[in-house]
Amino acid sequence: MKVQAILRGVRTSAYKARLVADLIRGMKVENALNALKFSLKKDAKLIRKLLSSAISNAENNHALNIDELKINEIYVNEGTPLKRMRPGAKGRGNRILKRTCHITVVVSGENA
């Protein structure tokens, strides 16, 4: 059985979050939590909380054993950017895109 958790509208770029997601893809849940705990990236804390949520979903909603869980899929998609303006030269305005992303974690049992 596959169980997922989704975090939408995270205020970080998808590129930065993908670096952390690639680090833990395919790992057992216990090893992934440990790797995220000691990572220096800001997004590691967000993904760690999301992974904990997916583990809780698997345990409480689907009665899966935590020790057998493995990260089946983890992917990061781009969200809608926040569009802001900044003063530019000669009275013009320059656009700034503050990027967001959506992070999805799918965990499953070892045998699935």
Secondary structure, 3 states (H helix, E strand, C coil): CEEEEEEEEECCCHHHHHHHHHHHCCCEHHHHHHHHHCCCCHHHHHHHHHHHHHHHHHHHHHCCCHHHEEEEEEEEEECCCEEEEEECHHHCEEEEEECCEEEEEEEEECCC
